[in-house]
Structures are given as structure tokens and as C-alpha cells.
Amino acid sequence: MNIVVPGGSTLGVYGGWFLSGGHFVLASAYGLGSDQALSLQVVTADERLVTADPSTITDLFYALRGGGLGTFGIVASAIVKAYPLLDVAESTVTFVGGNVIVPNVVNNPSSATLGFNSSVSMPVVVENLDNFWRGVNVVYSFRKDMVDGGGTTHSCVSNTGNNTFGFTTTLDILRMSKLDIFKFCNHWLTPLAMGIAVNNTTSTSSSSEGGFPGIASCLFPRSNWGNDTPFNNTIASIRQVVEAGYTFHGINMKPTEHVAQIKKKTDRWRLSWAPTTVGSEVWEVITADGLPTQNGPLCRAQPA
């Protein structure tokens, strides 16, 4: 019997990946990693081995599914969902704009994919910078259609220097053939003809981008992509940031206090700790120079 179980290759599947949310290319169809658990066996701070599931210790089960690793307990085992084997189709669109001199500027690690492994090809060059940003608008305006169709996308807009900008987006969608994904993408590729050449015949190859730069995760509300005013304001903000020399990577959102309350209940002694997880504010690492490193004793945080 051949089955598929979601996971990640860069960290423990039902450790860091699952406990931190767990994104993967089939998330639009199957949910995040945190949605895959059916039942968890957990060692809690008071040295008990407990089972958490939708009907038993439900608050702990809720918190563990994306609430952060090393925070609520140690997951000893997990019963998770499995799926039948399936085909996944991928489409990548890349274009650059501005003072483009080197045609393969997208292969610069800072220009396109922020260190992710991805399929890249020779980019389309857009000489008019306003056309470049109109192209970004077009692709982002179809984001909801892509995910509603069961696809998962990732993209990046980068300032590559010398007033040159790069854009790369990749769509992964299951149960589609090569012809199917061409048809699916055609309704958002066609508008790019406003000044951006579209070529569906370029071969691609896997390219590991090497060093991983600092990034942060973020969540855009769906409403930003459904109404003209917030959408235009969002794109304008992205453009302002990128043209200032930065790489657009996300916007921070205010978290709720729900999992913090579960943390207080399940780990009242605050024994599980990591620098940026739920409840981390009650401890601090004391360093001689005051810099935020982990080279020092862990002490109770003093009230501000």
C-alpha cells in the first residue's frame, strides 16, 4: 500500500514542523501540518504521559497544533492523517524589471526565492518599471483563485540592486497534468501581455539557492486581496519597501492570548521555554553586553 503523509525535510516532522504550524505545498488541499494530527501522546511538565485529542484534554491538543515547539510538553507519539498517492503539477513565473544588464539576475540568491529550493528559469525582462509592478499586481490579484482551486503558492519581490527588481512566483496544485495547469493558469497569464512576454515552453531545473537569509513569517488577511482599496494599498506598500532596497517578506499580526492561557494551565512552572515561543516573556537570558544572544544564564524576567 502506497500512501502520502505530510511532512518537512528540514526539521523534525512531528516536532518543530508540526508544532510550529507546518506549511507544505499541499496545504491548500489538505491543511497545514498542525491539521494532520488525530491524537498525540505528550509528556507534560509535571512528568505525566497524557493523550490529547479532540475529546480528551482538548485545550492541550489545540495548543500543540501550531502553538510552538518546546512550549507545552514533549510529543512522544502521534496518530496522523494519511492520503493516497497523487500527482502534483507546478508552474513558475519569473520576470525582472528596471536597469537589467545580466539576464540571469534571478539566479542571485537575494533576488528571487529567499533561499528556498525552487525551480527557476531564465526570466522575462521587463524594461518599463511600471509594467513590472503592474505584472506583480496581476499575479497577486489572482491569489484567491489559485488557493481556492486547491493550489499553494509562494512568491518573492526583491530589489537586486542598480534599480533592478525581480519577481518569482510558483504555484503547486494537485491532481493536474501539465496541460491542466497550463489551462488553469492561462486566465492570469494572459493579462501579463500588457508589456510582459509570456513563454510557456522554457525548461526548468531544480536550483538550491544556498545560504538562508533572515526572514520572518506573516499572515495577510484575505480581505486585503478581495477589495480594490486595501489591495492597491498593499501593493503600493510592497513597492515602496522593495524600491527602498529591501526584500518583501511579510507583515506581523497581533496574536491572540488563547494559547498563552493554555500555557499557564499546562506548564504552571514555565519549565518549557524557547526564545520566541508562547510564554517566553517570563524568562530572559542575561548577557554581559546586553545583546539578545543565548550565551548567558536563563533568569526570571524582571517587571518593566
N, C-alpha and C positions, 0 to 999 in steps of 0.2 A: 504494500500500500504506500503510495506517494502522497505526502501532504506538505503544506506550507505553514510554518509557524513564524509570525513576525518577530523581528529582532534587529540588532545592530552589531556591526563588526568592530567597533572602536572601544567598547566598554561592556561590562557585564550585562547580559540581556535582561535578566530579572534582578539586577542590582541597579546600577546607575541609569541604564537606558529606560527601564520601565518606571522606576521611582521618580524620575525627572520628567515624565510625560511621554517620551519616546516617539519622535517623529520618524516616518519612513515613507517610501514612495507610494504605498497603497493606503495612506491614511484617509484619503477622501472616500474610499470604498469601505475600509474595514475599521476606521477609527485609529486613534493614537495607541502607542504601546500601553498606556495606562488603561485602555479599554479592553485589553486582551485577557486580563486575569478573571478567573471564575472563583478561585479560592486561594488563600495564602496562609501558610504556616509561618508564624512570626515569633521570634524571641524578643520579649519586651524588656524594658529597663529593670523591672523587678524580677527578672530571671525566670519568667514563665514562658512556656511554649504554648501559644494560643492559635486558634484557627479563626481567621477573619474572612467573611464572605458577605453576600447581600442580605443574609438573615442572621448572622452571628457577628457580634462586635462590629456593627455596621459603620460606626464613626471611624474606627481604625482602618477598615477596608477602604473607606472613602479617602482618607488622608494618604494612605500608601500609594494610591493610584495617581501619581503625579505630584505628590506633596513635597518631594525632595528626598534624596538618599541620605542615609546616616542620620535620620531625624526622629523617626517614630519607633524604630526597632530594626532587628535584623531578619530579613526574609530568608527562611530556611528552605522552603519549597513552595512551588506554585503550580496550580492547575490552570492551564491557559487554553485559549481557543486555537483551533487548527482549521485550515482551509484546503480545498482541493487545489491541485496544480493548475496554473493558468498562464496565459500569455500576457506580457506587458509590452506595450508599444511606447516609444519615446520620440519626441520631436524637440529639436533645439533651434532657436532663432538667435542669431548674433549680428549686431551691427555696431559700427563705431562712427563718430562724427567729430567735426572740428578740423584742426590742422593735422590731418592724418598723413604721416610720412611712411611709416612701416606698416605694410598691410596686415601683418600677423600680430598686431598690438594686443589682440585678445589673449595671446599666449603668455603675456606678462602676468605673473601670479596676482598682482594687485589690480588687474584691470577687469576681471570678469567674475570669477566664481569664489573669491574669498577663501581659497584653499580647499574647496570641496572637490572631490573627484567627479569629473563630468565629461561628457562628450563635446568637444569643441571642433570647429572647422574654421576655414578662412572666412573672416567676417565680411559682410557687405559694408562698403564705405559710403557714408552719407556726408557730402561736402557741406550742405547747409545745416547749421547747428539747430535752427528752429525746426527743421524737418526731423532731425534726430529726436528732439523732445516730443514732437507730435507722434513719432513712432512709438516712443515709450508710453504716451497716453493711450494709443490704440491698443497695445498689448495689455496694459493694465485694465482697460475698460472691459475686457472680456474675461477677467479673472473669475468672476462668479460663474460664468458659463462653463469654464474649464473644470472647476471643482464640483459644480452641480452635475456634470457629466461623469463624475467618478474619477477625475484626474487629480494629480498632485503636481504643483508647480514650484519651482524655486527660480529666483532671478537676482540680478545684481546690476546696479548702475554705478559706474566708477569714473572718477577723474584720473586719467592716466598721464597727466602732465602735458605741458605745451598746448593748453587749451584743447585737448583731445579727450573724448569721453567714450566709454564702452558700455554696451548693454547686452546682456545674455539672459535668456530665459529658456528653461527646459520644462516640458510637460511630459509626465508619465501617466499612462492610463491603461487600465487592464482590459482584457478581452477584446482587443482591437488588433487587426492586421495592419501592415504598412499602408495599404490602400485606405483602410478605415480611418486611420489617424490623419492622413492627408485630407480626406473629405471633412473630418471633424474640424481641422484647423483652418480650412480654406476660408471660412466666413470671417476669421480675424486676420488672416494673412493678406487677403485681397485689399483691405483699406491701406495697407502699407505701400501700395503703389503710388501714393501721394508724393513720393520722392525717394522711396527706399526700394531698391531692386529686391525681388523675392526669387530665390532659386531653390527648388526642392530636390535637386539632384546631387548636391555636394556630399561626398563621403565623409564620415566622421570616424574618429578613433578615440579610445579612452586616453585621457591625459591627467596624470596626478600632478596637482599644482605645487606640491612641495610644502614649504613652511606654512604654518597655520597662523594667520594674524589674529589679533584680538577682535572678537566680535561679541555682540550681545543679542539675545533673543527678544522678540517683541510680538505684540498682537495688535493688528488693525481691526477696529470694529467693522462689521460687514456694511454698516451704513455709510462708511467712507467711500465705498465703491458703487453705491446704488443711487446717489443723488448728485446732480451736477455741481452744486456749490462746494460741498465737502470734498468731492473727488478732485475738482480743479484746484482747490486749496492744498490738498495733499500732494498732488503732483508738483505744484509750484514750490512747496516747501522742500520736496526732494530735490528739485532742480537747484534751488538756492544752496542747499548743503553740498551737493556734488560739485557745482561750479566753484564753490569756495575752496575746493581741494580735498574734500572728504569722500568717503565711500558710504553710500546709503545702506544702512543695515537694520534699522528698526526704531521703534518708539516705545518707551516704557509705559506701562499701565499700572494703576494703583491696585494692589492685590486686596482680596477680602481678608477678614480676620477669622474665617471659619476654621481653617486648618490650624491656626495658631491656638485656638481654644482646644482643639483635639490634642495638640502637642502638650498643653498644660495638663490635660487629663491623663494621657498615656505615659508621659515621661515627666512626672512632677519634680524629679530631682535634676532634670536637664542634663542627663548623662550622655545623650546622643547629641553631637554637635559638629557642625561644619561651618566655614566662614560665612556663607551666604544663604543658608537654609532657614526654614521656619524656626523661630526661637533663638536664632544666633545672636540676637541683640543682648542676651543676658550674660554672655561671656565675651571676653576680649583677650587678644594676645598682646602682652606688654613687651615692647621692644625698646632698646636703649635710645634709638634715634627717632622713635615715634612713627616710623614708616609702617604702612599696612602689610607687613610680611608675617610669616608663620614661624619666625626664628625667635621665640621667646616663650615664657610661661603663659599658660591659659588661666586667666583670673576672672572672678566675678566682675561684671561691668559696673562702674560707678555711676550713680544717677547724674544726669547732665545738670 
